Amino acid sequence: MKRLYSPTLLLSAFAVSLGSCGGAARSAADLEALAALNRQGHSPADVHFMTNMIPHHAQAVLFAGWAESHQASSAIQIFCARMVVAQRDEIVTMRSWLLERDEPAPPAEYSRMRMPAGADHQAMPGMLTEAQLNELDHARGSDFDRLFLKYMIPHHEGALSMVDGLFGSYGGAQNDFIFKLASDMYADQTTEIEHMQLMLATYPSGRQGP
């Protein structure tokens, strides 16, 4: 019978230890150990999830990586640095998983103006448009902080909906490795959303946007 899991169950059963400024980065050794446990079959839903989550993560890594060069506050820079490390590690893991199964793997780096082959933009909610990326790229200081939070919160919420879609799909996440990886993503990004909402609320127009 198909297993269905609620977000509440996912968070309680697979909660991870997180720092106060975003998801804790898993070490390469941790990821390798997790990958070594994966000896089960997979479904088209699993491949679809991995294929679309890679460019979704890659876009987040792209604009989170602007924090230092765009004079973000120290709090935003620390948050972004931790998130970039964690999501880059997950990208490496997801690409390896696909390639080991002779499935096409999107590139690790996000290419602006061009979606990778096999990726489905409609299946990647929360992705920034090119206009939004340009707006953020031109911002500096507190303006960058506020815009970053304004855009990264729905970007993370989009990732949560992708996990929900995986668990609601026929045959999705029956593989224990996929289930664990997606559940950890859900827990990490839920905690990060809560932290970003608190930071955004400190800006005078944080709730309304620029």
C-alpha positions in Angstrom: 0.0 0.0 0.0 1.2 3.5 -0.8 2.7 5.3 2.2 1.5 8.8 2.8 3.2 11.0 5.4 2.0 14.3 6.8 4.4 17.3 7.2 3.9 17.0 11.0 5.0 13.3 11.0 7.9 14.1 8.8 9.2 16.8 11.1 8.7 14.8 14.3 10.1 11.6 12.9 13.1 13.0 11.0 14.0 16.2 12.8 17.6 17.2 12.6 19.8 19.3 14.9 19.9 22.8 13.4 21.8 25.9 14.3 19.9 29.1 15.0 20.7 30.5 11.6 19.5 27.8 9.2 20.0 24.2 8.5 23.2 22.5 9.7 25.4 21.4 6.9 25.8 17.6 6.6 29.4 16.5 6.2 30.6 14.7 3.1 31.2 11.6 5.2 27.6 11.8 6.5 26.2 12.0 3.0 28.4 9.2 1.8 27.3 7.0 4.6 23.7 7.8 3.8 24.2 7.0 0.1 25.8 3.7 1.0 22.5 2.6 2.6 20.7 3.1 -0.6 20.3 -0.3 -2.2 16.6 -0.1 -3.1 14.7 0.5 -6.4 13.3 3.8 -7.4 10.3 5.2 -9.1 9.7 7.9 -11.9 8.4 10.1 -9.1 11.8 9.9 -7.3 13.7 10.8 -10.5 11.3 13.7 -11.2 11.8 15.0 -7.7 15.6 14.8 -7.8 15.8 16.2 -11.4 13.8 19.3 -10.4 15.2 19.8 -6.9 18.8 20.2 -8.2 18.1 23.4 -10.2 15.8 24.6 -7.4 18.7 24.3 -5.0 21.1 25.7 -7.5 19.2 28.9 -7.9 19.1 29.4 -4.1 22.8 28.8 -3.9 23.3 31.4 -6.7 21.6 34.3 -5.0 22.5 33.3 -1.4 26.1 33.5 -2.7 25.7 37.2 -3.3 25.3 38.1 0.3 28.9 39.1 0.9 29.5 41.0 -2.3 26.2 42.8 -2.0 27.0 44.1 1.5 24.4 42.1 3.4 24.2 42.3 7.1 26.4 39.9 9.1 23.3 37.9 10.2 22.3 37.4 6.5 25.8 36.5 5.5 26.1 33.8 8.2 22.7 32.4 7.3 23.5 32.3 3.6 27.0 30.8 4.1 25.5 27.9 6.1 22.7 27.4 3.6 25.0 27.4 0.6 27.2 24.7 2.1 24.2 22.5 3.0 22.5 22.8 -0.4 25.6 22.4 -2.4 26.2 19.1 -0.5 22.6 18.0 -1.3 23.1 18.9 -5.0 26.2 16.7 -5.1 24.2 13.8 -3.5 21.2 14.2 -5.8 23.4 14.4 -9.0 25.4 11.3 -7.9 22.1 9.4 -7.2 20.8 10.2 -10.7 24.0 9.4 -12.5 24.5 6.1 -10.7 21.1 5.1 -12.1 21.9 6.2 -15.6 19.5 9.1 -15.3 20.3 12.6 -16.7 21.5 14.9 -14.0 21.0 18.7 -14.3 24.2 20.8 -13.8 25.2 21.7 -10.3 25.4 25.4 -11.2 22.3 27.5 -12.0 22.4 29.0 -15.5 20.4 32.2 -15.7 18.0 32.5 -18.7 18.3 28.8 -19.5 16.6 25.8 -17.8 18.5 22.5 -17.7 17.3 19.7 -19.9 14.8 17.5 -18.2 13.8 20.2 -15.7 10.1 21.2 -15.4 9.7 24.8 -14.4 6.1 24.2 -13.4 7.3 21.6 -11.0 9.6 24.0 -9.3 7.4 26.5 -7.3 9.1 29.5 -5.7 11.8 29.9 -8.4 12.7 33.6 -9.0 12.1 35.1 -12.4 15.0 36.7 -14.2 13.5 40.1 -13.4 13.5 39.2 -9.7 17.1 38.0 -9.8 18.1 41.2 -11.5 16.3 43.3 -8.9 18.1 41.4 -6.1 21.4 41.6 -7.9 21.2 45.4 -8.0 20.4 45.7 -4.4 22.9 46.5 -1.7 23.0 46.6 2.1 19.7 46.5 3.9 17.8 46.6 0.6 19.5 43.4 -0.3 18.7 41.9 3.1 15.0 42.7 2.8 14.7 41.5 -0.9 16.7 38.4 -0.2 14.3 37.4 2.7 11.3 38.4 0.6 12.3 36.1 -2.2 14.0 33.2 -0.3 11.0 32.6 1.9 8.6 31.6 -1.0 11.6 29.9 -2.6 11.8 27.6 0.4 8.1 27.2 0.6 8.2 26.0 -3.0 10.7 23.3 -2.0 8.3 22.2 0.8 5.5 21.8 -1.8 7.9 19.8 -4.0 8.5 17.4 -1.1 4.7 17.2 -0.5 4.3 16.4 -4.1 6.8 13.6 -3.9 5.2 12.0 -0.9 1.8 12.3 -2.6 2.9 10.7 -5.9 2.4 7.1 -6.8 5.5 5.2 -5.8 7.2 8.3 -4.5 9.8 8.0 -1.7 9.3 4.3 -1.1 13.1 4.2 -1.4 14.4 4.8 2.2 17.2 7.0 0.9 14.9 9.3 -1.0 12.5 9.4 2.0 15.3 10.4 4.4 16.8 13.0 2.1 13.5 14.6 1.3 12.4 14.5 4.9 15.6 16.2 6.0 15.1 18.9 3.4 11.6 19.5 4.7 12.8 19.9 8.3 15.8 22.1 7.4 13.8 24.4 5.2 10.8 24.7 7.5 13.2 25.8 10.3 14.9 28.3 7.9 11.6 29.8 6.9 10.7 30.4 10.5 14.1 32.1 11.1 13.8 34.2 7.9 10.3 35.4 8.9 11.6 36.6 12.2 14.5 38.5 10.5 12.1 40.0 7.9 9.8 41.2 10.6 12.6 43.5 11.9 12.5 45.6 8.8 10.0 48.5 8.8 8.4 47.3 5.5 9.4 43.7 5.9 5.9 42.3 5.7 4.9 44.4 2.7 8.0 44.1 0.6 9.9 46.9 -1.0 
